[in-house]
Amino acid sequence: MDIDNYSGLTMSTLLKGTWHVWRSNARIFVFLMGLVIASFFVMALVMNYAIAPHAAGVSLREVWQHMGVLQKLAVLVLFFLTFAVHYRALAASAFATQEIWNGRSVDLWSVIKSVRRKQLRLFWLVFFASMVTGRIAFIVGPILLFATAPGFPVAILEGKTAIAAVKRGDTLMKQDQRKIAILVLLWLGTVVVAVIGWVSFLMFLEDQFGQPWYLRPVPAIGFWLILLIPQLYMVAITLLYLDRNKKEINNGTSQ
């Protein structure tokens, strides 16, 4: 990838660069999100056959209501594990983006191994901060995502702690607040529309064929595609970071 083509990123070139990076190694990016889908399947299998076995046709609400405390705790642990896999896949996507930016070949296993737990702390900080806000999470969540967005590539690629990464990111990308706001809105808006559209389609299939399609393998294809949206966002915010970091290094060298 020619770095100079994306130096001084405008919003237009940032979006084009994001698509170029993703498309150049689509197989690896798609596979990373496939790991998240696989974790969903494993969680569903463990819950249905090990934690809370139940007869066919029983609603998930009824299953949850009849679970004991330990069973519910086990389900919550599985729930958090799937998020851990998702966050690791997003962090690996940032490493892949950096490798492509620097003109190096991308190896799936190497980008996965590059991720450390320390680099995921900012993901968990935003996640739990959004959860504790309860009913207003749909308001607080986007605000937190915007406020912490510059810190994610810093936390992942520089290995800084969550708060230090946010401070460093704010300083590095203070001129890109408008771009970041647009990226966050595009990400959240596209995800909401995609989820509503896909769930509505599955409900239509259920009405037509009388089967709960959301419990079958078919929906995985749609949700796999939906997971690519936050991945594209991660690629974009990483490119923005790399561009600003390159300028900072060049300015330091010239001085």
C-alpha positions, -999 to 999 in steps of 0.1 A, spaced: 0 0 0 14 34 -9 14 54 23 17 88 6 -16 83 -11 -33 85 23 -12 112 39 -33 142 51 -65 121 50 -97 139 41 -130 121 50 -133 109 14 -98 95 12 -102 80 46 -133 60 35 -116 50 3 -85 40 21 -105 19 46 -122 0 18 -88 -4 0 -72 -19 31 -101 -42 39 -105 -54 3 -68 -60 -2 -69 -87 25 -106 -95 28 -100 -132 35 -82 -124 67 -106 -97 79 -136 -119 71 -120 -149 89 -114 -127 120 -151 -120 123 -158 -156 116 -140 -164 149 -167 -143 167 -195 -162 149 -178 -195 159 -178 -183 196 -215 -176 193 -222 -211 181 -200 -226 209 -218 -206 235 -252 -216 221 -242 -253 221 -228 -252 256 -259 -234 269 -284 -257 252 -268 -290 259 -247 -285 291 -258 -255 311 -296 -255 305 -309 -284 285 -345 -279 274 -371 -293 252 -377 -280 217 -402 -252 214 -395 -238 249 -389 -200 247 -356 -185 258 -375 -164 284 -389 -196 300 -355 -212 299 -339 -182 317 -367 -180 343 -362 -217 353 -324 -214 356 -307 -215 389 -282 -189 401 -251 -209 390 -266 -216 356 -273 -179 351 -237 -171 362 -224 -196 337 -244 -180 309 -231 -146 318 -195 -159 317 -202 -173 282 -217 -139 273 -185 -121 284 -163 -146 266 -180 -139 233 -174 -102 238 -137 -110 246 -134 -129 213 -150 -100 194 -127 -74 210 -97 -96 203 -108 -98 166 -112 -61 164 -77 -55 179 -62 -80 155 -79 -61 127 -60 -30 138 -27 -49 137 -36 -62 103 -43 -26 91 -9 -14 105 9 -42 86 -9 -34 53 -2 3 58 35 -4 62 35 -25 31 41 -58 48 24 -91 42 -3 -100 67 -4 -133 84 -36 -143 103 -19 -161 131 6 -134 137 -20 -106 140 -40 -127 164 -9 -135 186 -1 -97 186 -31 -90 208 -26 -89 246 -51 -85 274 -37 -51 283 -46 -38 248 -83 -47 254 -88 -28 286 -103 2 268 -129 -20 252 -140 -33 286 -140 1 301 -164 14 276 -185 -17 278 -190 -17 315 -194 21 317 -222 18 292 -238 -11 311 -240 7 345 -259 36 329 -289 13 325 -318 28 305 -298 57 292 -270 35 278 -283 42 243 -273 79 249 -242 74 270 -228 46 248 -224 67 216 -209 96 237 -184 73 253 -175 58 219 -169 92 205 -149 104 235 -127 73 236 -124 66 198 -89 81 194 -76 59 222 -84 25 207 -56 24 181 -32 38 207 -42 12 232 -38 -16 207 -7 -5 187 12 13 215 1 -10 243 -9 19 266 -33 16 295 -69 27 288 -67 62 303 -33 69 290 -44 57 255 -74 81 255 -52 110 265 -26 102 239 -53 97 212 -70 130 221 -37 148 218 -27 131 185 -61 134 168 -74 166 182 -78 180 147 -99 150 136 -129 153 159 -153 159 130 -140 128 111 -143 107 143 -179 119 149 -188 110 113 -172 75 116 -190 68 149 -223 79 135 -218 58 103 -208 28 123 -237 29 148 -263 40 122 -253 13 98 -253 -14 125 -288 -4 137 -303 -4 102 -285 -37 94 -297 -55 125 -333 -43 122 -334 -53 86 -319 -87 92 -341 -95 122 -372 -84 103 -362 -107 74 -358 -136 98 -392 -129 113 -407 -129 78 -391 -163 72 -406 -176 104 -441 -163 94 -437 -180 60 -422 -213 71 -433 -216 107 -397 -221 120 -377 -200 145 -350 -190 120 -331 -170 145 -321 -203 162 -308 -219 130 -274 -216 112 -289 -195 85 -288 -162 105 -251 -166 110 -244 -153 75 -263 -121 81 -247 -115 116 -213 -123 101 -218 -95 76 -230 -72 103 -199 -78 124 -178 -65 94 -193 -30 101 -175 -24 134 -144 -40 118 -144 -14 90 -147 13 116 -117 -1 134 -97 -1 101 -108 35 95 -98 48 130 -65 29 128 -57 45 94 -65 79 110 -41 72 139 -14 60 115 -16 91 94 -14 114 124 14 94 140 34 95 108 30 133 107 41 136 143 72 115 136 80 135 105 76 168 123 99 156 151 125 145 126 124 178 107 129 197 140 
